Amino acid sequence: MKVTNVRLTDKIVQSIDKLARKHDLTRSEVIRQALIVYLHLVENVGTMLRPVAFQVKPAQIIYTRRGDVTILGVPTGHSIVVGSTSSGAVGPKPMDEVKVDGRVLGKFMARVALMDVAATGAFPILLSVTLGVEKEPTGKQILEGIRGEARVVGLDPNQVLMENTEDNFETVQTGAGLTVVGFVNTDELRLGKTSPGDLIVAVGKPKVGDEVLPAEARGEIADLRNVISLSQKKYVHDIAPVGTLGIAYEARMMAHAVGKQLKLEEVQGLDLNKSAGPATVILATINREKLDELTMLLNKPVTVIGEIL
């Protein structure tokens, strides 16, 4: 038998002594048994000395796509979720087709990408912004809008925001890209949770271009807070922001993802094929009996647009 000296903190020693008194053992016996249990776990359950996350090989990563989102599943039981969006000819530059303040552009770009990632159940952990404009003043304005949306989900922009601007050449038209990276336990992903009998509801109305800002002022479009509220309810199954391809297309994709048929409703005053621009509509599949509760939860237009068969 060999004697080994080990330095322990006062807190650990106190815990050991507490267990020793409770079970009428010596301090040495508690330490010896603790090491036996630990070594058994290391040998038979999985490495604790060298976390399994660092042993993942590229071939073990499972890639899944949903719209503009890519999910990378790793064998540790976690998934990395990546969402992206881009914009061109929208902003304050002379040659922009749609004239908006840089802050507005940044806000809606961040909203789209953050909504895409948050809708999967992942928590955003990084935003990477690539701007085809100068840092001052246009880039700064766009970044201010992005920072504001990042705060909506509780992120500190100073920690999670990466940025790159074009300061070598003078630009006359605005171009921008944004990538959001999220992290989630794989078993908590909101993918393929839809069941037969679920209703598909649309939160918000499809708006695009110059329609967006007036509609936001009237409370007619969905936003990031709506996605967060939906993701916190167990009776909400799958969540999908709607973009350029429209409500009907996204609803069919939700049904297709679970191998089910979709029955679309004819809805007066709601164009199911119209572009929803910067994710002005969110689709959600829900338990039928929870429709009234959902409507009260969200201070936005809620419309039943179909049923999963």
Secondary structure, DSSP 8 states (H G I E B T S, - for coil): ---------HHHHHHHHHHHHHHT--HHHHHHHHHHHHHHHHHHT--SSS-GGGG--GGG-EEEEETTEEEEEETTTEEEEEEEEEEESEESSTT-SEE--HHHHHHHHHHHHHHHHHTTT-EEEEEEEEESS-IIIIIHHHHHHHHHHHHHTT--HHHHEEEE---SS--SS-EEEEEEEEEEEGGG--SS---TT-EEEEES----GGGHHHHHHTT-S--HHHHHHHHT-TTEEEEEEE-TT-HHHHHHHHHHHTT--EEE---TT--TTS--TTT-EEEEEE-GGGHHHHHHH-SS-EEEEEEE-
